[in-house]
Amino acid sequence: MTGIRTWFGRVKDGASALGERRTQVQTRHEAELLAERQRVAEARRARPRNPDPARAVPWGIRVAAEAGWRFLVLAAALWVIMRVIGSVRLVVLAFAAALLITALLEPTVARLHRAGLSQGLSTALTALFGFVVLGLIGWFVVWQVLDNLDNLSGRLQEGIEELKRWLLDSPFHVTEQQINDVAGRLNDAIGTSTSEITSTGLRGVTVLVEIITGMLLAMFSTLFLLYDGRRIWQWTLKLVPAAARPDVAGAGPAAWGTLTAYVRGTLIVAFIDALFIGLGIYFLGVPLAVPIAVVIFLASFVPLVGAVASGALAVVIALVTQGPFTALMTLLVVLVVQQIEGHVLQPFILGRAVRVHPLAVVLAVATGGVVAGIGGAVVAVPLVAVANTVIGHLRANGGDGGSADGSPVAVEEERADPPAEPDQEPA
């Protein structure tokens, strides 16, 4: 009996221990479930009710959108700048012409100043000599045109009659009636367009006034740039943020050197083109050889397009006044000189100072012509050359936030005191 009671006691104790263990396990399980429910509730409360839509947009689309709105901002800024330039086009072109003339005359002012003359006297002598030379060239061209106008008119009539006879005898089967019909239509068009011609003449007077105003403005700007260009550059540097001022100050002399090299090289190339083409058409007997040479000289400041237009003008005048053979020989002279210019003079004279791709030259000339006419076409290429030099200088010196090899570099904090002005600035 004692053994049975002992066995039942053990069974009873084991059942009690098993019940307590089961109770503990159930309590712990309920505690874990309660903690899990609390974590889920806290996560739900921490999670925003409306998820971020940007996370649902693919990465490529987000990058394209970021680049797109920045491009729109740049395009809008460029449009505003072009509108402002278009509104004050006369002032901008006059100042651009003053910069080109200053780049040409500044070395002479520097030599006279080093020779012992004062800055004011050096500027006055150089500007006076330059403006006198330009005035004499203009007077000589006008005198040649007026002196040969009667002769040109007579030769023009003879050339038209000769061209008419050549068309009648040509294999194109042109009849005299067709030629007379064309001439009659031209006379009718001129007679019915008298009002338009009058309004065009009035607009021509306005353009003449604008040209004179622009010339005077360019003259005054040139005088001040030659005399006080250094202080103007230093004042311009103060408009630049202090952190970027050293890079801009270093890019200034490089840009000025590029502009000076471009103006000098273009001047020499234009003079050689005008000289040899003028001599060629003079020996061929083409009238107005000197005015045509001057037109070729001026047109050569518009790269590519100016040479083609001035050469075509010489060929047309030779065709009308001297006949097809002289026109063909004039075309040959123009082509030979332009080939020598493109393959010998341009690389040798300009060299590596002005490195602009021909496609960039064509696009720049076209854009400048659309925006500001002939003046815009003249200043477009030097503007692109200077911009190319400035961007290359800034990239080489980390001015765009990266090192020369494109790796990011640390940007120094802007100092309280501005850096010292550079020792060498462009005129």
Order of alpha helices (4+ residues) and beta strands (2+ residues): alpha-alpha-alpha-alpha-alpha-alpha-alpha-alpha-alpha-alpha-alpha-alpha
